[in-house]
Amino acid sequence: MMVLHEAGHVLHLLATGGSIEQITLHPLKLSHTLPNVNPHPLVTVVGGPLWGVLFPLLLWWIVARFLPARSYLAAFFAGFCLVANGAYLGGDAFLQGGDGREFVLHGIPPWALIAAGLPVAAAGLFVWNGLGRHFGLSGAEGRVDRADALAMTLLLACMVILGLVLA
């Protein structure tokens, strides 16, 4: 999720003629893109939550189209990204420790961050609705697809190891 969010910042930064000084991606820290030159900071800050939501939704659409039996995994990830980005926008309206600070610094009022974050987080909960049966909840009575569980565990382990190694 953080990789996609930061990728959005990077895309917007580079697309507006900016350059990157440092990108922090670590599984135990908040991700951060530190620009070297940032000619359009508001456009750059919008890129994180925008693409942090659109990339996973696009992934879900692709998986649903070509691997419909596994689309619940992509739906879970898309829902997670929606909830995380929406909660981050809304919560950082108060904390202003990350993107919220940048938004407010460039003229976006905190209430607008809350107004944007709440429906995004709610959409993520909507996407999650009904997925419980795939994860052993509801009528599944604890049964899950072992191959999918193993594949997701290995993918998570690889992502964490990669994050620790590249940090």
LOTORVO-657637 format. One line per 4 residues: number of its first residue (from 1); their letters; for each residue x, y, z of N, C-alpha, C. Coordinates in Angstrom, 1 decimal. Layout:
N
NUM = A = X/Y/Z/X/Y/Z/X/Y/Z ~ ... $
END
This chain:
167
1 = MMVL = 0.8/-1.2/0.0/0.0/0.0/0.0/0.9/1.2/0.0 ~ 1.9/1.3/0.9/2.7/2.5/0.9/3.6/2.6/-0.3 ~ 3.9/1.5/-1.0/4.7/1.6/-2.2/3.8/2.3/-3.3 ~ 2.6/1.9/-3.4/1.7/2.5/-4.4/1.4/4.0/-4.1 $
5 = HEAG = 1.2/4.3/-2.8/1.0/5.7/-2.4/2.2/6.6/-2.8 ~ 3.4/6.1/-2.4/4.6/6.8/-2.7/4.9/6.9/-4.2 ~ 4.5/5.9/-5.0/4.7/5.9/-6.4/3.8/7.0/-7.0 ~ 2.7/7.2/-6.4/1.8/8.4/-6.9/2.5/9.7/-6.7 $
9 = HVLH = 3.1/9.9/-5.5/3.9/11.1/-5.3/5.0/11.3/-6.3 ~ 5.7/10.2/-6.5/6.9/10.2/-7.5/6.4/10.5/-8.9 ~ 5.3/9.9/-9.3/4.8/10.1/-10.7/4.5/11.6/-10.9 ~ 3.7/12.1/-9.9/3.3/13.5/-10.0/4.5/14.5/-9.9 $
13 = LLAT = 5.5/14.1/-9.1/6.7/15.0/-8.9/7.4/15.0/-10.2 ~ 7.7/13.8/-10.8/8.5/13.8/-12.0/7.7/14.4/-13.2 ~ 6.4/14.2/-13.3/5.6/14.7/-14.3/5.5/16.2/-14.4 ~ 5.7/16.8/-13.2/5.7/18.3/-13.1/7.1/18.9/-13.2 $
17 = GGSI = 8.1/18.1/-13.5/9.4/18.6/-13.7/10.3/18.6/-12.4 ~ 9.8/17.9/-11.4/10.5/17.9/-10.1/11.6/16.8/-10.1 ~ 12.3/16.7/-9.1/13.3/15.6/-8.9/13.3/15.1/-7.5 ~ 13.8/13.9/-7.3/13.7/13.2/-6.0/15.1/13.3/-5.3 $
21 = EQIT = 15.0/13.6/-4.0/16.2/13.5/-3.2/16.3/12.2/-2.5 ~ 15.1/11.7/-1.9/15.1/10.5/-1.2/13.7/9.9/-1.1 ~ 13.6/8.6/-1.2/12.3/7.9/-0.9/12.6/7.0/0.2 ~ 11.7/7.1/1.2/11.8/6.2/2.4/10.6/5.2/2.3 $
25 = LHPL = 11.0/3.9/2.1/10.0/2.8/2.1/10.6/1.7/3.1 ~ 10.0/1.7/4.2/10.5/0.7/5.2/9.2/0.1/5.9 ~ 9.2/-1.2/6.1/7.9/-1.7/6.7/7.7/-1.3/8.1 ~ 8.6/-0.7/8.8/8.4/-0.3/10.2/8.3/1.3/10.3 $
29 = KLSH = 8.3/2.0/9.2/8.3/3.4/9.2/7.2/3.9/8.3 ~ 6.8/5.2/8.5/5.9/5.8/7.5/6.7/6.1/6.2 ~ 6.1/5.8/5.1/6.8/6.0/3.8/6.9/7.5/3.6 ~ 7.8/8.0/2.8/8.0/9.4/2.5/8.8/9.6/1.3 $
33 = TLPN = 8.4/10.6/0.5/9.1/11.0/-0.7/9.6/12.4/-0.4 ~ 10.9/12.6/-0.4/11.5/13.9/-0.2/12.0/14.5/-1.5 ~ 11.3/15.5/-2.0/11.7/16.1/-3.3/13.0/16.9/-3.2 ~ 13.8/16.9/-4.2/14.9/17.8/-4.3/14.4/19.1/-4.9 $
37 = VNPH = 13.7/19.1/-6.0/13.1/20.2/-6.6/11.6/19.8/-6.8 ~ 10.7/20.7/-6.4/9.3/20.4/-6.4/8.5/21.7/-6.9 ~ 8.4/21.8/-8.3/7.8/23.0/-8.8/6.3/23.1/-8.5 ~ 5.6/22.0/-8.3/4.2/22.0/-8.0/3.9/21.1/-6.8 $
41 = PLVT = 4.1/21.6/-5.6/4.0/20.7/-4.4/2.5/20.2/-4.2 ~ 1.5/21.0/-4.5/0.2/20.6/-4.3/-0.2/19.4/-5.3 ~ 0.3/19.5/-6.5/0.1/18.4/-7.5/0.8/17.2/-7.0 ~ 2.0/17.3/-6.5/2.8/16.2/-6.0/2.1/15.5/-4.8 $
45 = VVGG = 1.6/16.3/-3.9/1.0/15.7/-2.7/-0.3/15.0/-3.0 ~ -1.1/15.5/-4.0/-2.3/14.8/-4.5/-2.0/13.4/-5.1 ~ -0.8/13.3/-5.7/-0.5/12.0/-6.3/-0.5/10.8/-5.4 ~ -0.1/11.0/-4.2/0.0/9.8/-3.2/-1.4/9.2/-3.0 $
49 = PLWG = -2.3/9.9/-2.4/-3.6/9.3/-2.2/-4.4/8.9/-3.5 ~ -4.2/9.8/-4.5/-4.9/9.5/-5.8/-4.5/8.1/-6.3 ~ -3.2/8.0/-6.6/-2.7/6.7/-7.2/-2.6/5.6/-6.1 ~ -2.6/5.9/-4.8/-2.6/4.9/-3.8/-4.0/4.2/-3.8 $
53 = VLFP = -5.0/4.8/-4.4/-6.3/4.3/-4.5/-6.5/3.7/-5.9 ~ -6.1/4.4/-6.9/-6.4/4.0/-8.3/-5.6/2.8/-8.7 ~ -4.3/2.7/-8.4/-3.5/1.5/-8.7/-4.2/0.2/-8.2 ~ -4.6/0.1/-6.9/-5.2/-1.1/-6.4/-6.5/-1.4/-7.1 $
57 = LLLW = -7.3/-0.4/-7.4/-8.6/-0.6/-8.0/-8.4/-1.1/-9.4 ~ -7.3/-0.6/-10.1/-7.0/-1.1/-11.5/-6.5/-2.6/-11.4 ~ -5.7/-2.9/-10.4/-5.3/-4.2/-10.2/-6.4/-5.2/-9.9 ~ -7.4/-4.8/-9.1/-8.6/-5.5/-8.8/-9.4/-5.8/-10.1 $
61 = WIVA = -9.5/-4.8/-10.9/-10.3/-4.9/-12.2/-9.6/-5.9/-13.1 ~ -8.2/-5.8/-13.2/-7.5/-6.8/-14.1/-7.6/-8.2/-13.5 ~ -7.4/-8.4/-12.3/-7.5/-9.7/-11.7/-8.9/-10.3/-11.9 ~ -9.9/-9.4/-11.6/-11.3/-9.9/-11.8/-11.6/-10.3/-13.2 $
65 = RFLP = -11.0/-9.6/-14.1/-11.2/-9.9/-15.6/-10.5/-11.2/-16.0 ~ -9.3/-11.4/-15.5/-8.5/-12.5/-16.0/-8.4/-13.7/-15.1 ~ -8.5/-13.5/-13.8/-8.5/-14.6/-12.8/-9.7/-14.4/-11.8 ~ -10.9/-14.5/-12.3/-12.0/-14.2/-11.4/-12.1/-15.0/-10.1 $
69 = ARSY = -11.6/-16.2/-10.1/-11.6/-17.0/-8.8/-10.7/-16.4/-7.8 ~ -9.7/-15.6/-8.2/-8.8/-15.0/-7.2/-9.0/-13.5/-7.0 ~ -10.1/-13.0/-7.6/-10.4/-11.6/-7.5/-10.6/-11.1/-6.1 ~ -11.0/-12.0/-5.2/-11.3/-11.6/-3.8/-10.0/-11.2/-3.1 $
73 = LAAF = -8.9/-11.7/-3.5/-7.6/-11.3/-3.0/-7.3/-9.8/-3.4 ~ -7.5/-9.5/-4.7/-7.3/-8.2/-5.1/-8.3/-7.2/-4.6 ~ -9.5/-7.7/-4.4/-10.6/-6.9/-3.8/-10.2/-6.5/-2.3 ~ -9.7/-7.5/-1.6/-9.2/-7.2/-0.2/-8.1/-6.2/-0.2 $
77 = FAGF = -7.2/-6.3/-1.1/-6.1/-5.4/-1.1/-6.6/-4.0/-1.5 ~ -7.4/-3.9/-2.5/-8.0/-2.6/-3.0/-8.8/-2.0/-1.8 ~ -9.6/-2.8/-1.1/-10.3/-2.3/0.1/-9.4/-1.7/1.1 ~ -8.3/-2.5/1.4/-7.3/-2.1/2.4/-6.7/-0.7/2.0 $
81 = CLVA = -6.3/-0.6/0.7/-5.7/0.7/0.2/-6.7/1.8/0.3 ~ -8.0/1.6/0.0/-9.0/2.6/0.2/-9.1/3.1/1.6 ~ -9.3/2.1/2.5/-9.4/2.4/3.9/-8.2/3.1/4.4 ~ -7.0/2.6/4.1/-5.7/3.2/4.6/-5.6/4.6/4.1 $
85 = NGAY = -5.7/4.9/2.8/-5.6/6.2/2.2/-6.6/7.2/2.7 ~ -7.9/6.7/2.8/-8.9/7.5/3.3/-8.7/7.9/4.8 ~ -8.4/6.9/5.6/-8.1/7.2/7.0/-6.9/8.1/7.2 ~ -5.9/7.9/6.4/-4.7/8.8/6.4/-5.0/10.2/6.1 $
89 = LGGD = -5.8/10.4/5.0/-6.2/11.8/4.6/-7.0/12.4/5.8 ~ -8.0/11.7/6.2/-8.9/12.3/7.3/-8.2/12.5/8.6 ~ -7.3/11.5/9.0/-6.6/11.6/10.3/-5.5/12.7/10.2 ~ -4.9/12.8/9.1/-3.8/13.7/9.0/-4.3/15.2/8.9 $
93 = AFLQ = -5.6/15.3/8.7/-6.2/16.7/8.7/-6.0/17.3/10.1 ~ -6.0/16.4/11.1/-5.8/16.8/12.5/-4.3/16.8/12.9 ~ -3.6/15.7/12.6/-2.2/15.5/13.0/-1.3/16.4/12.2 ~ -1.5/16.5/10.9/-0.7/17.2/10.0/0.8/16.9/10.1 $
97 = GGDG = 1.1/15.6/10.1/2.4/15.1/10.2/3.0/14.6/8.9 ~ 2.2/14.6/7.9/2.7/14.0/6.6/2.0/14.8/5.5 ~ 1.2/14.1/4.7/0.6/14.8/3.5/-0.4/15.8/4.0 ~ -1.0/15.6/5.1/-2.0/16.6/5.7/-1.3/18.0/5.8 $
101 = REFV = -0.1/18.0/6.3/0.7/19.2/6.5/0.9/19.9/5.2 ~ 1.2/19.1/4.2/1.5/19.7/2.8/0.2/20.2/2.2 ~ -0.9/19.5/2.4/-2.2/20.0/1.9/-2.5/21.3/2.5 ~ -2.5/21.4/3.8/-2.9/22.6/4.6/-1.9/23.8/4.2 $
105 = LHGI = -0.6/23.4/4.1/0.4/24.4/3.8/0.1/25.1/2.5 ~ -0.5/24.3/1.6/-0.8/24.9/0.2/-2.2/25.2/0.0 ~ -2.9/25.5/1.1/-4.2/26.1/1.0/-5.5/25.2/1.1 ~ -5.3/23.9/1.3/-6.4/23.1/1.4/-6.8/23.0/2.9 $
109 = PPWA = -8.1/23.4/3.2/-8.5/23.4/4.6/-8.6/21.9/5.2 ~ -8.4/21.8/6.5/-8.5/20.4/7.1/-9.8/19.8/6.8 ~ -10.9/20.5/6.9/-12.2/19.9/6.6/-12.3/19.3/5.3 ~ -11.6/19.8/4.3/-11.7/19.2/2.9/-11.0/17.9/2.9 $
113 = LIAA = -9.9/17.7/3.7/-9.2/16.4/3.8/-10.1/15.4/4.4 ~ -10.9/15.8/5.5/-11.8/14.9/6.1/-12.9/14.5/5.1 ~ -13.4/15.5/4.4/-14.5/15.3/3.4/-14.1/14.4/2.3 ~ -12.8/14.4/2.0/-12.3/13.5/0.9/-12.0/12.1/1.5 $
117 = GLPV = -11.4/12.1/2.7/-11.0/10.8/3.3/-12.1/9.9/3.7 ~ -13.2/10.5/4.3/-14.3/9.7/4.8/-14.9/8.8/3.7 ~ -15.3/9.4/2.5/-15.9/8.5/1.5/-15.0/7.5/0.9 ~ -13.7/7.8/0.9/-12.7/6.9/0.4/-12.6/5.7/1.3 $
121 = AAAG = -12.5/6.0/2.6/-12.4/4.9/3.6/-13.7/4.1/3.6 ~ -14.9/4.7/3.5/-16.2/4.0/3.4/-16.2/3.1/2.2 ~ -15.7/3.6/1.1/-15.7/2.8/-0.1/-14.9/1.5/0.1 ~ -13.8/1.7/0.8/-13.0/0.5/1.2/-13.7/-0.5/2.0 $
125 = LFVW = -14.5/-0.1/3.0/-15.3/-1.0/3.8/-16.4/-1.6/2.9 ~ -16.9/-0.9/1.9/-17.9/-1.4/1.0/-17.3/-2.5/0.2 ~ -16.1/-2.3/-0.3/-15.4/-3.3/-1.1/-15.2/-4.6/-0.3 ~ -14.8/-4.4/1.0/-14.6/-5.6/1.9/-15.9/-6.3/2.2 $
129 = NGLG = -17.0/-5.7/2.1/-18.3/-6.3/2.5/-18.5/-7.6/1.7 ~ -18.7/-8.7/2.4/-19.0/-9.9/1.7/-17.8/-10.8/1.4 ~ -16.6/-10.3/1.7/-15.4/-11.1/1.4/-15.1/-12.1/2.5 ~ -15.7/-11.9/3.7/-15.4/-12.8/4.8/-15.4/-14.3/4.5 $
133 = RHFG = -16.3/-14.7/3.7/-16.4/-16.2/3.4/-15.2/-16.7/2.7 ~ -14.4/-15.8/2.0/-13.2/-16.3/1.4/-12.0/-16.4/2.4 ~ -12.2/-15.8/3.6/-11.2/-15.8/4.6/-11.6/-16.6/5.9 ~ -12.5/-17.5/5.7/-12.9/-18.5/6.7/-14.0/-18.0/7.6 $
137 = LSGA = -14.6/-16.8/7.3/-15.6/-16.2/8.2/-17.0/-16.6/7.6 ~ -18.0/-16.2/8.3/-19.4/-16.3/7.8/-19.7/-17.8/7.6 ~ -20.2/-18.2/6.5/-20.6/-19.5/6.2/-19.5/-20.5/5.9 ~ -18.2/-19.9/5.8/-17.1/-20.8/5.4/-16.6/-21.6/6.6 $
141 = EGRV = -17.1/-21.3/7.8/-16.8/-22.1/9.0/-15.3/-22.4/9.1 ~ -14.5/-21.4/8.9/-13.0/-21.5/9.1/-12.2/-22.1/8.0 ~ -12.9/-22.4/6.9/-12.2/-23.0/5.7/-11.7/-21.9/4.8 ~ -10.4/-22.0/4.5/-9.8/-21.1/3.5/-9.0/-21.9/2.5 $
145 = DRAD = -8.8/-21.2/1.3/-8.0/-21.9/0.3/-6.5/-21.9/0.7 ~ -6.0/-23.0/1.0/-4.6/-23.2/1.5/-3.6/-22.6/0.5 ~ -3.8/-22.8/-0.8/-2.8/-22.3/-1.8/-2.8/-20.8/-1.8 ~ -4.0/-20.2/-1.7/-4.0/-18.8/-1.7/-3.4/-18.2/-0.4 $
149 = ALAM = -3.7/-18.9/0.7/-3.1/-18.4/2.0/-1.6/-18.5/2.0 ~ -1.1/-19.6/1.4/0.4/-19.8/1.3/1.0/-18.8/0.4 ~ 0.4/-18.6/-0.8/0.9/-17.6/-1.7/0.9/-16.2/-1.1 ~ -0.1/-15.8/-0.4/-0.2/-14.4/0.2/0.8/-14.3/1.3 $
153 = TLLL = 1.0/-15.4/2.1/2.1/-15.4/3.1/3.4/-15.2/2.6 ~ 3.7/-15.9/1.5/5.0/-15.8/0.8/5.2/-14.4/0.2 ~ 4.2/-13.9/-0.4/4.3/-12.6/-1.0/4.5/-11.5/0.1 ~ 3.8/-11.6/1.2/4.0/-10.7/2.3/5.4/-10.8/2.9 $
157 = ACMV = 5.9/-12.0/3.1/7.3/-12.2/3.6/8.3/-11.6/2.6 ~ 8.1/-11.8/1.3/9.0/-11.2/0.3/9.0/-9.7/0.4 ~ 7.8/-9.1/0.5/7.7/-7.6/0.6/8.4/-7.1/1.8 ~ 8.2/-7.7/2.9/8.8/-7.2/4.2/10.4/-7.4/4.1 $
161 = ILGL = 10.8/-8.5/3.6/12.3/-8.7/3.4/12.9/-7.7/2.5 ~ 12.2/-7.5/1.3/12.6/-6.5/0.4/12.7/-5.1/1.0 ~ 11.6/-4.8/1.7/11.6/-3.4/2.4/12.7/-3.3/3.4 ~ 13.1/-4.3/4.1/14.2/-4.3/5.1/15.5/-4.2/4.4 $
165 = VLA = 15.7/-4.9/3.3/17.0/-4.9/2.6/17.2/-3.6/1.9 ~ 16.2/-3.0/1.3/16.4/-1.8/0.5/16.3/-0.6/1.4 ~ 16.0/-0.7/2.6/15.8/0.5/3.5/17.2/1.1/3.8 $
END
